[in-house]
């Protein structure tokens, strides 16, 4: 970090590490790109196909055991459809098979190390003390003698001041909350400093555009969790960092503008 020959730094990592590296980069005025933490909200409006949406949410949430920067985590479901959503999602989650990622029938593997599992367990303890209903999961699976496994977990109705709603989880925990009005759910979705990815599900183009515009996020997926592609810029804002990877914008992060003026007698 102190070497002036290094002119550019790019990090994909936690907000805390990013803050430290940004501070250190100031010594040599390095150019930096930061793709940091996330706590992605998913807004499911009343007109969405609930069964299809819940199945998709379950599949994507627990991919890589939730250890993905843009993993959907906070699921805000319209109050008229939340019971149906929870029923379908829990049913899908119970179908997941934990095991060795090299086995073809495994659908969710372990966490990356013991510290990650310990932190996930500390989150569950907060649910027990702060409130919320664990619909499925919430503990280590008993059948594994080794490996840092944790059951895919769905939690409903956390109090709005819950630690889990305000902090990145980066693990196999889905938080399901209800909402009644558009303004209410936007306020909830934008209630953290994380702003990497956000998602919304609706059959209305007008409502999709309205929601995407109101969400404070570097990226928004409408009826889809597909955000990353080589041709489009990828990145967040606020506590999720700055700068972009991929796309034309990603190339600019490694370049500097130069102006040359000329005059000949």
Secondary structure in CASP SS format (residue, H / E / C, confidence):
PFRMAT SS
TARGET T0000
AUTHOR 0000-0000-0000
METHOD secondary structure of the structure
MODEL  1
X C 1.00
X C 1.00
X C 1.00
X C 1.00
X C 1.00
X C 1.00
X C 1.00
X E 1.00
X E 1.00
X E 1.00
X E 1.00
X E 1.00
X C 1.00
X C 1.00
X H 1.00
X H 1.00
X H 1.00
X H 1.00
X H 1.00
X H 1.00
X H 1.00
X H 1.00
X H 1.00
X H 1.00
X H 1.00
X C 1.00
X C 1.00
X C 1.00
X C 1.00
X C 1.00
X E 1.00
X E 1.00
X E 1.00
X E 1.00
X E 1.00
X C 1.00
X C 1.00
X C 1.00
X C 1.00
X E 1.00
X E 1.00
X E 1.00
X E 1.00
X E 1.00
X C 1.00
X C 1.00
X C 1.00
X C 1.00
X C 1.00
X H 1.00
X H 1.00
X H 1.00
X H 1.00
X H 1.00
X H 1.00
X H 1.00
X H 1.00
X H 1.00
X H 1.00
X H 1.00
X H 1.00
X C 1.00
X H 1.00
X H 1.00
X H 1.00
X H 1.00
X C 1.00
X C 1.00
X C 1.00
X C 1.00
X C 1.00
X E 1.00
X E 1.00
X E 1.00
X E 1.00
X E 1.00
X E 1.00
X E 1.00
X C 1.00
X C 1.00
X C 1.00
X H 1.00
X H 1.00
X H 1.00
X H 1.00
X H 1.00
X H 1.00
X H 1.00
X H 1.00
X H 1.00
X H 1.00
X H 1.00
X H 1.00
X C 1.00
X C 1.00
X C 1.00
X C 1.00
X E 1.00
X C 1.00
X C 1.00
X C 1.00
X C 1.00
X C 1.00
X C 1.00
X C 1.00
X C 1.00
X C 1.00
X E 1.00
X C 1.00
X C 1.00
X C 1.00
X C 1.00
X C 1.00
X H 1.00
X H 1.00
X H 1.00
X H 1.00
X H 1.00
X H 1.00
X H 1.00
X H 1.00
X H 1.00
X H 1.00
X H 1.00
X H 1.00
X H 1.00
X H 1.00
X H 1.00
X H 1.00
X H 1.00
X C 1.00
X C 1.00
X E 1.00
X E 1.00
X E 1.00
X E 1.00
X C 1.00
X C 1.00
X C 1.00
X C 1.00
X C 1.00
X C 1.00
X C 1.00
X C 1.00
X C 1.00
X C 1.00
X C 1.00
X C 1.00
X C 1.00
X C 1.00
X C 1.00
X C 1.00
X E 1.00
X E 1.00
X E 1.00
X E 1.00
X C 1.00
X C 1.00
X C 1.00
X C 1.00
X C 1.00
X C 1.00
X H 1.00
X H 1.00
X H 1.00
X H 1.00
X C 1.00
X C 1.00
X C 1.00
X C 1.00
X C 1.00
X C 1.00
X E 1.00
X E 1.00
X E 1.00
X E 1.00
X E 1.00
X E 1.00
X E 1.00
X C 1.00
X C 1.00
X H 1.00
X H 1.00
X H 1.00
X H 1.00
X H 1.00
X H 1.00
X H 1.00
X H 1.00
X C 1.00
X C 1.00
X C 1.00
X C 1.00
X E 1.00
X E 1.00
X C 1.00
X E 1.00
X E 1.00
X E 1.00
X E 1.00
X E 1.00
X C 1.00
X C 1.00
X C 1.00
X H 1.00
X H 1.00
X H 1.00
X H 1.00
X H 1.00
X H 1.00
X H 1.00
X H 1.00
X H 1.00
X H 1.00
X C 1.00
X C 1.00
X C 1.00
X C 1.00
X E 1.00
X E 1.00
X E 1.00
X E 1.00
X C 1.00
X C 1.00
X C 1.00
X C 1.00
X C 1.00
X C 1.00
X C 1.00
X C 1.00
X C 1.00
X C 1.00
X C 1.00
X E 1.00
X C 1.00
X C 1.00
X E 1.00
X E 1.00
X C 1.00
X C 1.00
X E 1.00
X E 1.00
X C 1.00
X C 1.00
X E 1.00
X C 1.00
X H 1.00
X H 1.00
X H 1.00
X H 1.00
X H 1.00
X H 1.00
X C 1.00
X C 1.00
X C 1.00
X C 1.00
X C 1.00
X C 1.00
X C 1.00
X C 1.00
X C 1.00
X C 1.00
X C 1.00
X C 1.00
X C 1.00
END
